[in-house]
Amino acid sequence: MINVAVIMSVYKSDDLSYLKSAVDSIFLQSYQCIDLFIYRDGEVGDNLQKYLDFLSNYHNVKVYFSAHNQGLAHALNFLIEKVLVCEKYKFIARMDSDDISHPARIRKQVNFMIRNLKTDVCGTACREFGSSFAMKEKTLPLNHEELIDLSITNCPFVHPSVLFRREVFINGARYPEHTSYTEDMALWFLLLEKGFHFSNLPDVLLSYRVNENMLSRRKGIKKALSEIKIRLKYMVKLKRVSVRNVILISLRLFFHLLPTSVMSFAYKKVRHVYMYKGK
């Protein structure tokens, strides 16, 4: 079987029970050849540290420790470097410390990648839980051209559901660490610019935890202007210039300035519009 490395970052504010559920969901995968790489991003509480020390005794878990918090992008890039040193891993999977991978996730993604050699990055649909605006099923476009179109105005992947081919990172791509934009969206644009091929599976293979605070973190004029700037830039670079895209990108300024209560309602409605219906 083909070996898969799963990369996960742990931070001091992570909930221990959520982390255990996330790790267990990797241990319980129906696909067998998986190793879990964990990066502790800065100091954590005693209970989290004891659990990480416990995990480090497993033969298929590798835990790395940093004394200082350096951010998710740095953590993921550190783990990618560690995985690439060992040539046995052909795929690298993302996982967050508070989500739950369904048992068939890795197996279905690996099988898809074996059958579809053009695909470099493969995501999945998800079930959201944990907030008033959670969606029971979030399904994104499946093929590359549709995902390029979507990326101009929205995110083409559920980030912790993604499986990468090793070659994506061997060719030098990494999560941008010095960006005012989210590290995953910055990476997707970088990969599209480099010509990598995207796909999504229609299957719900991840339970994705969301919370009410997620929206408040997205508020603010500075964040809005940063997002609009990078989206307009890649709209041109990826040759997706249209009146529709300009309008949708511009509307994000209005969205970021809404009161949180109104943002919650609008967020759910907008995401329903973007959901892919062609299964």
Solvent accessible surface area in square Angstrom, and as a share of the most:
residue,aa,sasa,rsa
1,M,149,0.66
2,I,54,0.27
3,N,41,0.21
4,V,0,0.00
5,A,0,0.00
6,V,0,0.00
7,I,0,0.00
8,M,0,0.00
9,S,17,0.11
10,V,0,0.00
11,Y,78,0.30
12,K,127,0.54
13,S,88,0.57
14,D,37,0.19
15,D,61,0.32
16,L,48,0.24
17,S,66,0.43
18,Y,83,0.31
19,L,0,0.00
20,K,86,0.36
21,S,44,0.28
22,A,0,0.00
23,V,0,0.00
24,D,63,0.33
25,S,8,0.05
26,I,6,0.03
27,F,65,0.27
28,L,129,0.64
29,Q,9,0.04
30,S,53,0.34
31,Y,12,0.05
32,Q,133,0.59
33,C,41,0.24
34,I,14,0.07
35,D,19,0.10
36,L,2,0.01
37,F,4,0.02
38,I,0,0.00
39,Y,5,0.02
40,R,22,0.08
41,D,5,0.03
42,G,3,0.03
43,E,106,0.47
44,V,23,0.13
45,G,42,0.41
46,D,111,0.58
47,N,99,0.51
48,L,10,0.05
49,Q,42,0.19
50,K,138,0.58
51,Y,22,0.08
52,L,0,0.00
53,D,67,0.35
54,F,109,0.46
55,L,1,0.00
56,S,50,0.32
57,N,123,0.63
58,Y,83,0.31
59,H,171,0.76
60,N,33,0.17
61,V,6,0.04
62,K,72,0.31
63,V,21,0.12
64,Y,52,0.20
65,F,92,0.39
66,S,13,0.09
67,A,57,0.44
68,H,138,0.62
69,N,82,0.42
70,Q,97,0.43
71,G,28,0.27
72,L,60,0.30
73,A,10,0.08
74,H,48,0.21
75,A,0,0.00
76,L,0,0.00
77,N,14,0.07
78,F,66,0.27
79,L,0,0.00
80,I,0,0.00
81,E,86,0.38
82,K,77,0.33
83,V,0,0.00
84,L,26,0.13
85,V,125,0.72
86,C,51,0.30
87,E,133,0.60
88,K,93,0.40
89,Y,2,0.01
90,K,100,0.43
91,F,6,0.02
92,I,0,0.00
93,A,0,0.00
94,R,1,0.00
95,M,0,0.00
96,D,35,0.18
97,S,11,0.07
98,D,45,0.23
99,D,1,0.00
100,I,57,0.29
101,S,2,0.02
102,H,46,0.21
103,P,82,0.52
104,A,20,0.16
105,R,0,0.00
106,I,0,0.00
107,R,91,0.33
108,K,72,0.30
109,Q,0,0.00
110,V,1,0.01
111,N,56,0.28
112,F,35,0.14
113,M,0,0.00
114,I,87,0.44
115,R,168,0.61
116,N,53,0.27
117,L,138,0.68
118,K,150,0.64
119,T,3,0.02
120,D,24,0.13
121,V,0,0.00
122,C,0,0.00
123,G,0,0.00
124,T,1,0.01
125,A,1,0.01
126,C,0,0.00
127,R,95,0.35
128,E,7,0.03
129,F,40,0.17
130,G,55,0.53
131,S,24,0.15
132,S,82,0.53
133,F,2,0.01
134,A,19,0.15
135,M,4,0.02
136,K,186,0.79
137,E,61,0.28
138,K,39,0.17
139,T,2,0.01
140,L,7,0.03
141,P,13,0.08
142,L,45,0.23
143,N,73,0.37
144,H,28,0.12
145,E,101,0.46
146,E,59,0.26
147,L,0,0.00
148,I,18,0.09
149,D,71,0.37
150,L,14,0.07
151,S,0,0.00
152,I,0,0.00
153,T,3,0.02
154,N,28,0.14
155,C,32,0.19
156,P,0,0.00
157,F,4,0.02
158,V,6,0.03
159,H,17,0.08
160,P,1,0.01
161,S,0,0.00
162,V,0,0.00
163,L,0,0.00
164,F,0,0.00
165,R,32,0.12
166,R,18,0.07
167,E,86,0.38
168,V,0,0.00
169,F,1,0.00
170,I,97,0.49
171,N,100,0.52
172,G,49,0.47
173,A,1,0.01
174,R,57,0.21
175,Y,2,0.01
176,P,40,0.25
177,E,76,0.34
178,H,183,0.82
179,T,51,0.30
180,S,74,0.48
181,Y,25,0.10
182,T,60,0.35
183,E,43,0.19
184,D,19,0.10
185,M,3,0.01
186,A,9,0.07
187,L,0,0.00
188,W,0,0.00
189,F,0,0.00
190,L,48,0.24
191,L,0,0.00
192,L,12,0.06
193,E,79,0.35
194,K,107,0.45
195,G,61,0.59
196,F,23,0.10
197,H,44,0.19
198,F,0,0.00
199,S,7,0.05
200,N,5,0.03
201,L,14,0.07
202,P,47,0.29
203,D,48,0.25
204,V,43,0.25
205,L,8,0.04
206,L,0,0.00
207,S,4,0.03
208,Y,53,0.20
209,R,44,0.16
210,V,3,0.02
211,N,62,0.32
212,E,85,0.38
213,N,99,0.51
214,M,19,0.09
215,L,1,0.01
216,S,54,0.35
217,R,150,0.55
218,R,79,0.29
219,K,75,0.32
220,G,31,0.30
221,I,90,0.46
222,K,162,0.69
223,K,70,0.30
224,A,0,0.00
225,L,96,0.48
226,S,22,0.15
227,E,11,0.05
228,I,21,0.11
229,K,153,0.65
230,I,32,0.16
231,R,7,0.02
232,L,62,0.31
233,K,101,0.43
234,Y,17,0.06
235,M,8,0.04
236,V,94,0.54
237,K,98,0.42
238,L,24,0.12
239,K,171,0.72
240,R,56,0.21
241,V,97,0.56
242,S,45,0.29
243,V,115,0.66
244,R,146,0.53
245,N,14,0.07
246,V,60,0.35
247,I,93,0.47
248,L,45,0.23
249,I,0,0.00
250,S,58,0.37
251,L,96,0.48
252,R,43,0.16
253,L,58,0.29
254,F,127,0.53
255,F,27,0.11
256,H,5,0.02
257,L,96,0.48
258,L,20,0.10
259,P,76,0.48
260,T,52,0.30
261,S,88,0.57
262,V,70,0.40
263,M,0,0.00
264,S,20,0.13
265,F,135,0.56
266,A,23,0.18
267,Y,23,0.09
268,K,67,0.28
269,K,110,0.47
270,V,66,0.38
271,R,15,0.05
272,H,78,0.35
273,V,118,0.68
274,Y,32,0.12
275,M,30,0.13
276,Y,52,0.20
277,K,154,0.65
278,G,48,0.46
279,K,147,0.62
